[in-house]
């Protein structure tokens, strides 16, 4: 059975940084000579925990990565052939700092780094003043001793972070830590906090079937603004900006069932080696297949701040539509310059005379109300208008053999910005025989929908509800699938833009679908529930479209790009296309 010898140092730091580092170097050497293959250090191990106050002079302590510390610990790793998890105050750029864990490979090179994602701002822990949140995601670091899921301190309270590390293949969760009691905490409160801290990480171990290593500093560290003095059993007065901290130690290692393998002292330094089976996780996951039984189709709300309000259910998803919360790839930053925006003028009502138009759209991907219909497609449209009345016929055909084919007919009235209409949608796949002239309310491929809306130069608001045809819930009852869309047009220079948000206020039609899913036993075909829009109130569309009109004489050819996202399904697609329209 593959075993890993994990060493850690629980150290009491002083204001003498050089002495702190020398003792760490001696401790690493001692652990390596005793057989350690992996050495884990505590959070910000070179110095005192300086975040007890907000002091701009403390930024002088930050260092680049690579830098002096990575060079020092790299030499120790190379000399003693151990992998070392360090924790440093990183100076990324002038005015940009991170709380960063750096993993040093046994050959002295940097295997990878993790920038602390969750940043606290509590009395005695003013980290938001010093650290920018990480931007590299929850990505395990591959080393010669395994794939390490390294996070830092405050991250340990968030099960989402541990889960993402586990889903990305981490074999071990590691938390360099700096946490302790405030000077005014009662003994009972101190123990409640310490036990909660350990319990939540043991929960991560159980939920993910992974070992956990948490290494904390130990001992009293005086807050520079604390006016009291510390003696055993006494309390100190909270300072103007922070309070002194008695770091509670209790560094520990637990197995994949949350079982404590070793727990350090609350008040003494320790240098410990623990033998950890790296194969036990697989056995535990076989007994407790939590990853197998996750309902990934039901967790859309986890990326929202709060679910109990309309604001959280509609507006918050729009703020995160460009993100992929399940992705474990490092995120990228971009700088965006906001230009002056002007609302575009809405088109005038149609002339009273009879008018016919024919357009053709070519799309790189066909997305309809958040539903991924098919890839490259051609979509012709013809329309007759007279005195506000309109009759329309649209089609869509994919270019692949099994792609969707669609025919849509519409009849309605538009005047003074208001519109009302009825549509008949026919789509291949809803009827096994794909019969167009088969109008059956239950088994046919037609869907009838009513539309009511309003459009002005500042916005467009449209509501659609299915009322007849193939539109049923999973339990067989009529769904009355409803979709409400808000569009906001504006111009930037000579480009036309539109922001669009679409919601469904209730459960829509759905069906069962066979999908391929990766399981612990390999890829399997799984029968899953799929909803046309969503299974409840949700935002299924959030998009940003940019259009440029090209004049070709008798016709115009708008070309466009659209970032089309479905916050409910956590999917995003970039669509390109062009239209051919007569002037």
Secondary structure, DSSP 8 states (H G I E B T S, - for coil): --EEEEEEEE----S-HHHHHHHHHHHHHHHHHTT-SEEE--TTTTS--GGGS--GGGGGG-B-SSSHHHHHHHHHHHHHT-EEEEEEEEEEETTEEEEEEEEE-TTSSEEEEEE-----EETTEEGGGT-----S-S--EEETTEEEEEEEGGGGG-HHHHHHHHHTT-SEEEEEE--EEETT--HHHHHHHHHHHHHHHHHHHHHHT-EEEEEE-EEEE--TT--S---TT------SS---EEEE---EEE-TT--EEEE--SSS-EEEEEEEESSHHHHHHHHS-TTTT--GGG-GGGGSS-SSSHHHHHHHHHHTTT--TT--S------------B---------SS-EEEEEEEEESSEEETTEEEESSEEEEEEEEEETTEEEEEEEEEESSTT--EEEEEEEEEEETTEEEEEEEEEETTSSTT--TT---TTTSSEEEEEEEEEE-SS-EEEEEEEEEES-B-TTSSB---EEEEEEEEEEETTEEEEEEEEEESS---EEEEEEEEEETTEEEEEEEEEESS-SSSEEEEEEEEEEE--B-SSEE--EEEEEEEETTTTEEEEEEEEEEEE-
